[in-house]
Amino acid sequence: MTPSQTIARIAEIASDFAENAGIGACETAGLFVSVLSAHPEFVESFLEGGVGYVLDNDRFRWEFGALSWQSTGAGIVTPAELRSHIGRKDQ
């Protein structure tokens, strides 16, 4: 798969997931990239399995990613801050 095909596939999976969940695809794609960058071992299965792989993998949550995000009222939040807040050990 070429780099542009990989990006297109991530966007396709994010769009499908977001449409079914009633959420934004852009934010969903960001979550997927964040988690995949922290867990490169997921990339191949994610690209092949699509939405089904995400639904079957409990690691596709903000606290398991590598990127920060803008939260409502709390400013910029990092995955480590969220893990601390919810009582999870840092990775």
KETORLO-765272 format. One line per field, with one value per residue: x, y, z of N, C-alpha, C, CB in turn; residue in one letter; residue number from 1. Coordinates in nm, 3 decimals, m for minus. Each point is the difference from the previous one (the first is absolute). Glycine has a CB too. Layout:
N
n_X	(X, ...)
n_Y	(Y, ...)
n_Z	(Z, ...)
ca_X	(X, ...)
ca_Y	(Y, ...)
ca_Z	(Z, ...)
c_X	(X, ...)
c_Y	(Y, ...)
c_Z	(Z, ...)
cb_X	(X, ...)
cb_Y	(Y, ...)
cb_Z	(Z, ...)
resn	(A, ...)
resi	(NUM, ...)
END
This chain:
91
n_X	(0.085, 0.158, 0.066, m0.271, m0.096, 0.048, m0.191, m0.231, m0.006, m0.036, m0.251, m0.146, 0.007, m0.113, m0.259, m0.087, 0.016, m0.174, m0.247, m0.037, 0.025, m0.227, 0.350, 0.078, 0.058, 0.185, m0.014, 0.051, 0.278, 0.102, m0.053, 0.167, 0.259, m0.003, 0.014, 0.223, 0.211, m0.033, 0.029, 0.267, m0.171, m0.256, 0.157, m0.110, m0.268, m0.073, 0.010, m0.189, m0.232, m0.078, m0.106, 0.119, 0.251, m0.179, m0.167, 0.260, 0.147, m0.131, 0.237, m0.263, 0.070, 0.121, 0.165, 0.134, 0.120, 0.273, m0.233, m0.010, m0.299, m0.036, m0.111, m0.244, 0.221, 0.312, 0.115, 0.080, m0.149, 0.320, m0.167, 0.116, m0.276, m0.166, 0.184, m0.049, m0.311, m0.023, 0.230, 0.206, 0.270, 0.073, m0.041)
n_Y	(m0.117, 0.218, 0.120, 0.001, m0.286, 0.110, 0.242, m0.177, m0.183, 0.241, 0.102, m0.281, m0.019, 0.289, m0.050, m0.257, 0.129, 0.245, m0.150, m0.166, 0.253, 0.210, 0.088, 0.212, m0.232, 0.209, m0.170, m0.274, 0.091, 0.079, m0.288, m0.128, 0.171, m0.069, m0.306, m0.001, 0.159, m0.219, m0.258, 0.025, m0.260, 0.161, 0.010, m0.273, 0.019, 0.287, m0.100, m0.253, 0.131, 0.280, 0.070, m0.282, 0.138, 0.201, m0.231, m0.164, 0.262, 0.046, 0.170, 0.190, 0.193, 0.282, m0.218, m0.117, 0.312, 0.048, 0.244, 0.178, m0.025, 0.304, m0.150, 0.171, 0.204, m0.090, 0.249, m0.180, m0.283, m0.098, m0.259, 0.112, 0.147, m0.265, m0.176, 0.203, m0.010, m0.315, m0.046, m0.035, m0.074, 0.277, m0.212)
n_Z	(0.000, m0.211, 0.281, m0.160, 0.118, 0.299, m0.044, m0.118, 0.260, 0.203, m0.164, 0.009, 0.312, 0.048, m0.176, 0.151, 0.281, m0.065, m0.118, 0.262, 0.200, m0.145, m0.068, m0.200, m0.227, 0.163, 0.262, m0.152, m0.118, 0.292, 0.108, m0.230, 0.053, 0.311, m0.044, m0.224, 0.185, 0.237, m0.204, m0.262, 0.116, m0.158, m0.299, m0.073, 0.154, m0.119, m0.293, 0.050, 0.166, m0.146, 0.226, 0.085, 0.130, 0.166, 0.128, 0.106, 0.171, 0.327, m0.200, m0.119, 0.311, m0.088, 0.154, m0.288, m0.112, 0.000, 0.043, 0.268, m0.068, 0.024, 0.301, m0.071, 0.185, m0.065, m0.218, m0.177, 0.124, m0.029, m0.075, 0.273, 0.067, m0.046, 0.186, 0.238, m0.028, 0.038, 0.265, m0.284, 0.165, m0.155, m0.244)
ca_X	(m0.085, 0.080, m0.037, m0.128, m0.106, m0.013, m0.075, m0.138, m0.063, m0.029, m0.114, m0.118, m0.039, m0.049, m0.130, m0.098, m0.020, m0.065, m0.138, m0.079, m0.002, m0.056, 0.105, 0.079, 0.101, 0.133, 0.045, 0.018, 0.126, 0.107, 0.012, 0.061, 0.142, 0.064, 0.015, 0.089, 0.138, 0.047, m0.004, 0.018, m0.034, m0.141, m0.024, m0.039, m0.133, m0.094, m0.023, m0.071, m0.126, m0.088, m0.085, m0.011, 0.120, m0.013, m0.103, 0.048, 0.124, m0.032, 0.108, m0.028, m0.052, 0.095, 0.110, 0.097, 0.064, 0.126, m0.021, m0.088, m0.121, m0.066, m0.122, m0.092, 0.019, 0.123, 0.117, 0.068, 0.014, 0.085, m0.040, 0.052, m0.086, m0.126, 0.025, 0.014, m0.132, m0.092, 0.063, 0.076, 0.146, 0.055, 0.054)
ca_Y	(0.117, 0.123, 0.095, 0.066, m0.100, m0.019, 0.115, m0.015, m0.110, 0.052, 0.090, m0.084, m0.067, 0.104, 0.045, m0.106, m0.008, 0.122, 0.004, m0.093, 0.044, 0.134, 0.091, 0.056, m0.086, 0.061, m0.033, m0.145, m0.029, 0.042, m0.103, m0.119, 0.028, 0.008, m0.135, m0.077, 0.046, m0.054, m0.147, m0.036, m0.142, m0.007, 0.062, m0.094, m0.053, 0.112, 0.026, m0.115, m0.027, 0.116, 0.031, m0.120, m0.008, 0.104, m0.041, m0.117, 0.034, 0.102, 0.099, 0.119, 0.106, 0.111, m0.021, m0.093, 0.063, 0.073, 0.141, 0.077, 0.050, 0.116, m0.043, 0.107, 0.052, m0.042, 0.035, m0.109, m0.118, m0.105, m0.134, m0.028, 0.071, m0.073, m0.125, 0.036, 0.043, m0.114, m0.100, m0.100, 0.018, 0.056, m0.104)
ca_Z	(0.000, m0.006, 0.106, m0.026, 0.019, 0.144, 0.051, m0.048, 0.076, 0.135, m0.015, m0.028, 0.124, 0.091, m0.049, 0.027, 0.145, 0.047, m0.049, 0.081, 0.139, 0.009, 0.046, m0.109, m0.060, 0.014, 0.135, 0.004, m0.070, 0.090, 0.104, m0.059, m0.023, 0.131, 0.054, m0.088, 0.018, 0.128, m0.009, m0.141, m0.019, m0.039, m0.131, m0.104, 0.032, m0.014, m0.142, m0.057, 0.069, m0.001, 0.115, 0.084, 0.085, 0.103, 0.095, 0.074, 0.070, 0.100, 0.009, m0.080, 0.087, 0.009, 0.096, m0.055, m0.114, 0.015, m0.029, 0.088, m0.063, 0.061, 0.067, 0.037, 0.135, 0.069, m0.080, m0.069, 0.085, m0.056, 0.043, 0.136, 0.096, 0.010, 0.074, 0.140, 0.048, 0.014, 0.085, m0.076, 0.002, m0.122, m0.086)
c_X	(0.090, m0.039, m0.135, m0.117, m0.023, m0.082, m0.146, m0.074, m0.033, m0.122, m0.130, m0.050, m0.059, m0.139, m0.109, m0.034, m0.081, m0.145, m0.090, m0.014, m0.063, 0.100, 0.080, 0.108, 0.141, 0.058, 0.028, 0.131, 0.118, 0.023, 0.070, 0.149, 0.075, 0.027, 0.097, 0.145, 0.059, 0.010, 0.014, m0.030, m0.146, m0.022, m0.051, m0.141, m0.108, m0.034, m0.078, m0.140, m0.097, m0.077, m0.012, 0.119, m0.007, m0.099, 0.045, 0.123, m0.028, 0.108, m0.026, m0.078, 0.110, 0.118, 0.107, 0.075, 0.129, m0.019, m0.092, m0.124, m0.054, m0.129, m0.087, 0.027, 0.130, 0.126, 0.056, 0.024, 0.090, m0.053, 0.048, m0.084, m0.133, 0.019, 0.011, m0.136, m0.094, 0.063, 0.070, 0.149, 0.043, 0.065, 0.149)
c_Y	(0.124, 0.093, 0.068, m0.097, m0.025, 0.112, m0.009, m0.108, 0.044, 0.091, m0.078, m0.067, 0.101, 0.048, m0.102, m0.008, 0.120, 0.009, m0.089, 0.045, 0.138, 0.102, 0.049, m0.095, 0.056, m0.033, m0.149, m0.039, 0.040, m0.100, m0.123, 0.021, 0.005, m0.139, m0.083, 0.045, m0.050, m0.152, m0.044, m0.147, m0.019, 0.036, m0.099, m0.055, 0.106, 0.023, m0.112, m0.015, 0.114, 0.019, m0.120, m0.015, 0.102, m0.044, m0.118, 0.030, 0.113, 0.107, 0.125, 0.101, 0.103, m0.029, m0.096, 0.058, 0.070, 0.151, 0.067, 0.045, 0.117, m0.050, 0.121, 0.040, m0.037, 0.032, m0.120, m0.114, m0.101, m0.137, m0.033, 0.070, m0.073, m0.130, 0.028, 0.034, m0.119, m0.116, m0.113, 0.029, 0.059, m0.112, m0.001)
c_Z	(0.000, 0.116, m0.025, 0.012, 0.149, 0.061, m0.042, 0.077, 0.142, m0.006, m0.025, 0.128, 0.099, m0.042, 0.028, 0.148, 0.049, m0.044, 0.084, 0.145, 0.019, 0.055, m0.121, m0.050, 0.016, 0.138, 0.014, m0.069, 0.087, 0.111, m0.055, m0.024, 0.132, 0.058, m0.085, 0.015, 0.131, m0.002, m0.146, m0.029, m0.043, m0.147, m0.104, 0.024, m0.015, m0.147, m0.065, 0.059, 0.007, 0.129, 0.093, 0.093, 0.112, 0.107, 0.087, 0.085, 0.098, 0.017, m0.085, 0.082, 0.018, 0.092, m0.051, m0.121, 0.034, m0.014, 0.103, m0.078, 0.078, 0.064, 0.030, 0.144, 0.068, m0.080, m0.074, 0.099, m0.070, 0.043, 0.141, 0.106, 0.017, 0.076, 0.149, 0.061, 0.024, 0.077, m0.073, 0.014, m0.133, m0.081, 0.001)
cb_X	(m0.187, 0.019, 0.243, 0.117, 0.059, 0.221, 0.208, 0.074, 0.126, 0.245, 0.154, 0.084, 0.179, 0.237, 0.117, 0.087, 0.216, 0.221, 0.084, 0.076, 0.204, m0.223, 0.014, m0.045, m0.171, m0.066, m0.132, m0.250, m0.113, m0.055, m0.208, m0.220, m0.057, m0.114, m0.233, m0.189, m0.052, m0.104, m0.147, 0.172, 0.172, m0.060, 0.178, 0.240, 0.105, 0.092, 0.211, 0.219, 0.126, m0.019, m0.127, m0.132, 0.134, 0.054, m0.173, m0.092, 0.140, m0.133, 0.157, 0.000, m0.159, m0.189, m0.162, m0.144, m0.222, 0.118, 0.034, 0.200, m0.051, 0.101, 0.120, m0.174, m0.240, m0.130, 0.051, 0.111, m0.230, 0.202, 0.005, 0.232, 0.108, m0.076, 0.118, 0.233, 0.030, m0.108, m0.170, m0.191, 0.032, 0.038, m0.198)
cb_Y	(m0.125, m0.021, 0.039, 0.160, m0.107, m0.118, 0.141, 0.075, m0.167, m0.014, 0.177, m0.040, m0.174, 0.070, 0.130, m0.128, m0.126, 0.112, 0.047, m0.183, m0.137, m0.105, m0.118, 0.223, m0.077, 0.187, 0.193, m0.032, 0.034, 0.236, 0.085, m0.056, 0.128, 0.220, 0.012, m0.031, 0.202, 0.196, m0.011, 0.178, m0.058, 0.055, 0.163, m0.060, m0.163, 0.106, 0.131, m0.112, m0.157, m0.030, 0.163, m0.108, m0.081, 0.179, 0.080, m0.141, m0.073, m0.173, m0.188, m0.140, m0.160, 0.152, 0.043, m0.187, 0.027, m0.200, m0.051, 0.079, m0.227, 0.164, m0.197, m0.083, m0.009, m0.181, 0.180, 0.163, 0.038, 0.155, m0.070, m0.024, 0.218, 0.102, m0.097, 0.085, 0.215, 0.067, 0.056, m0.031, m0.194, 0.224, 0.017)
cb_Z	(0.124, m0.253, 0.038, m0.151, m0.220, 0.006, m0.008, m0.227, m0.139, 0.064, m0.089, m0.236, m0.035, 0.047, m0.178, m0.197, 0.024, m0.006, m0.231, m0.149, 0.036, 0.032, 0.224, 0.095, m0.164, m0.159, 0.088, 0.003, m0.222, m0.052, 0.111, m0.108, m0.209, 0.039, 0.094, m0.160, m0.136, 0.115, 0.205, m0.013, 0.171, 0.235, 0.054, m0.032, 0.157, 0.208, m0.007, m0.036, 0.128, m0.241, m0.139, m0.180, m0.196, m0.170, m0.161, m0.180, m0.198, 0.117, 0.042, m0.210, 0.121, m0.043, 0.181, 0.081, m0.097, m0.089, m0.244, 0.138, m0.090, m0.170, 0.100, m0.164, 0.016, 0.106, 0.161, m0.161, 0.103, 0.002, m0.238, m0.095, m0.063, m0.216, m0.201, m0.045, m0.124, m0.214, 0.160, m0.164, 0.161, 0.112, m0.141)
resn	(M, T, P, S, Q, T, I, A, R, I, A, E, I, A, S, D, F, A, E, N, A, G, I, G, A, C, E, T, A, G, L, F, V, S, V, L, S, A, H, P, E, F, V, E, S, F, L, E, G, G, V, G, Y, V, L, D, N, D, R, F, R, W, E, F, G, A, L, S, W, Q, S, T, G, A, G, I, V, T, P, A, E, L, R, S, H, I, G, R, K, D, Q)
resi	(1, 2, 3, 4, 5, 6, 7, 8, 9, 10, 11, 12, 13, 14, 15, 16, 17, 18, 19, 20, 21, 22, 23, 24, 25, 26, 27, 28, 29, 30, 31, 32, 33, 34, 35, 36, 37, 38, 39, 40, 41, 42, 43, 44, 45, 46, 47, 48, 49, 50, 51, 52, 53, 54, 55, 56, 57, 58, 59, 60, 61, 62, 63, 64, 65, 66, 67, 68, 69, 70, 71, 72, 73, 74, 75, 76, 77, 78, 79, 80, 81, 82, 83, 84, 85, 86, 87, 88, 89, 90, 91)
END
